Amino acid sequence: MLLVVVDVARRREGLERSVAGMARRELALASWSAIGRTPDLAEPFHHVVAVDPPPVATGLELLASAPGAGHVHLAWGQAERDFTLAYWRFNFNIRSELTLLWRDLSERGGLDGPALEAALRGPGAHPREGAFAGRLLRVLAELGLIDVDAEAREVLMISKERTALERSAAFRAYATRLHGVERHLLSPPKLSVARAG
């Protein structure tokens, strides 16, 4: 059985408590993002359980067309829908997280090595994922505020000028993507899906 969730790190502990007696290594979890990149992850599993809803309407079609024989089960309710919506709002409504990173960078004129890694991971109990940190850097770089040297693992401030985040094409694209996710998650759910297998 493969459990498909929005965020493996945040879901694992609770699911392990729910599935009493199952060893950590026996509990197979994959994020919707991972399934989107590699649908073959579902192939060895006879049962694929969507614990959290997909962020886009085509997510269920993706599971249905994933390689392998077996069944897809939709197992989310309102709580899982709310959790998923909160996850994507955090990941694409990035204004407050940009402010936190900007403060770290501007206080020091830039960051490198372990200090940069710590700033990109963020102060929360759950570290920012790499893709999320990349979104933050991309917006700041597009606005001409920082220079990113990936090879040297260094970010330098090149301007402290105040500017509208909406000037960044990436910032606008993330807002558009969030709008699509919200529209999908707030619409009536599709009740069933059949796996091709």
C-alpha positions in Angstrom: 0.0 0.0 0.0 1.3 3.5 -1.0 -0.1 6.5 0.8 -0.1 9.7 -1.3 0.0 12.9 0.8 0.7 16.6 0.2 3.8 16.6 2.6 5.6 13.5 3.6 7.5 15.1 6.5 4.4 16.6 8.1 2.2 13.5 7.5 4.6 10.6 8.4 4.4 10.8 12.3 0.6 11.1 12.4 0.1 8.3 9.9 2.5 6.0 11.8 0.4 6.5 14.9 -2.8 5.8 13.0 -1.5 2.6 11.4 -0.7 0.8 14.7 2.0 -1.8 14.6 3.4 -0.9 11.2 7.2 -0.3 11.2 8.4 3.0 9.8 10.1 1.3 6.9 6.9 -0.5 6.0 4.9 2.6 5.7 5.3 3.8 2.1 4.5 7.4 1.5 4.9 9.6 -1.5 4.0 13.3 -2.0 1.8 14.5 -4.8 4.8 16.3 -6.1 6.8 13.1 -6.3 4.0 11.2 -8.0 3.7 14.1 -10.5 7.4 13.9 -11.3 7.6 10.0 -11.2 4.2 8.2 -11.7 6.1 4.9 -11.7 6.4 5.2 -7.9 2.9 3.7 -7.7 3.8 0.6 -9.9 4.7 -1.9 -7.2 1.7 -1.2 -5.0 -1.6 -3.0 -5.2 -3.4 -0.3 -3.2 -2.7 3.4 -3.7 -4.4 5.5 -1.1 -4.8 9.3 -1.7 -4.8 10.5 1.9 -4.7 14.2 0.9 -6.4 15.5 -2.2 -4.3 16.4 -5.2 -3.6 20.1 -5.8 -4.9 19.9 -9.4 -7.8 18.2 -11.1 -5.5 16.0 -13.2 -4.0 14.5 -10.0 -6.6 11.7 -9.9 -6.1 11.0 -13.6 -2.4 10.7 -12.9 -3.0 8.0 -10.2 -5.5 6.2 -12.5 -3.0 6.0 -15.3 0.0 5.2 -13.1 1.7 1.9 -14.0 0.8 -1.2 -12.1 -2.3 -3.2 -11.3 -4.5 -2.5 -8.3 -6.8 0.0 -6.9 -6.8 3.7 -6.1 -8.6 4.7 -2.9 -9.7 8.3 -2.1 -9.4 8.7 1.6 -9.6 12.4 2.4 -12.3 14.4 4.2 -12.7 18.1 5.0 -9.7 18.0 7.5 -7.3 16.7 4.8 -8.7 19.2 2.3 -8.1 22.0 4.7 -4.6 20.8 5.5 -3.8 20.5 1.8 -5.1 24.0 1.1 -3.0 25.5 4.0 0.1 23.7 2.7 -0.2 25.2 -0.8 -1.2 28.6 0.6 2.1 28.6 2.6 4.1 27.4 -0.4 2.8 29.9 -2.9 1.7 32.9 -0.9 5.3 33.7 -0.1 5.2 37.4 0.9 5.8 36.8 4.7 8.5 34.2 4.0 10.3 36.5 1.6 10.3 39.2 4.4 11.9 36.7 6.8 14.7 35.8 4.4 15.1 39.4 3.3 15.8 40.4 6.9 18.4 37.7 7.3 20.2 38.7 4.1 20.0 42.5 4.6 21.3 42.3 8.2 24.5 40.6 7.0 24.8 41.9 3.4 24.5 38.3 2.2 25.0 34.8 3.4 27.0 31.7 2.5 27.7 28.2 3.6 25.9 27.0 6.8 24.5 30.4 7.5 22.8 30.5 4.1 21.5 27.0 4.6 20.0 27.9 8.0 18.4 31.0 6.5 16.9 29.1 3.6 15.6 26.3 5.9 13.8 29.0 8.0 13.0 29.3 11.6 10.0 27.0 11.8 9.6 23.5 13.2 9.4 22.1 9.7 12.3 23.4 7.5 11.4 24.9 4.1 11.7 22.5 1.3 14.4 23.1 -1.3 11.9 24.1 -4.0 10.3 26.6 -1.6 13.7 28.2 -0.8 14.4 28.3 -4.5 11.2 30.2 -5.1 12.2 32.8 -2.5 15.6 33.2 -4.1 14.2 33.4 -7.6 11.9 36.3 -6.7 14.6 38.3 -4.9 17.0 37.7 -7.8 14.4 38.7 -10.4 13.8 41.9 -8.5 17.6 42.7 -8.8 18.0 42.6 -5.0 20.4 39.6 -4.7 23.0 37.8 -6.7 23.0 34.0 -6.3 26.2 32.1 -6.8 25.0 28.4 -6.6 28.5 27.0 -7.1 30.0 29.0 -4.2 26.8 28.5 -2.2 26.6 32.2 -1.6 23.9 34.9 -1.9 25.0 38.6 -1.9 22.8 41.7 -1.5 23.1 44.0 -4.5 20.3 46.4 -3.6 18.3 47.3 -0.5 15.9 49.4 -2.5 12.2 48.9 -1.6 10.2 47.4 -4.5 6.9 45.8 -5.2 7.1 42.0 -5.2 4.6 42.0 -8.1 7.3 43.2 -10.4 8.7 39.7 -10.3 7.2 37.4 -13.0 7.8 34.4 -10.7 6.0 36.0 -7.8 3.0 36.6 -10.1 3.2 33.1 -11.4 3.1 31.6 -7.9 0.0 33.7 -7.1 -1.6 32.4 -10.2 -0.7 28.8 -9.4 -2.2 29.3 -5.9 -5.4 30.6 -7.3 -5.7 27.5 -9.5 -5.0 25.2 -6.5 -7.6 27.1 -4.4 -10.2 26.9 -7.1 -9.6 23.1 -7.5 -9.6 22.3 -3.7 -12.7 24.4 -3.0 -14.7 22.8 -5.8 -16.9 19.8 -5.1 -14.8 16.6 -4.9 -14.7 13.9 -7.6 -15.9 10.8 -5.8 -14.2 7.9 -7.6 -11.3 6.9 -9.8 -10.4 3.7 -11.5 -6.7 2.6 -12.0 -5.8 1.4 -15.5 -3.6 -1.6 -14.3 
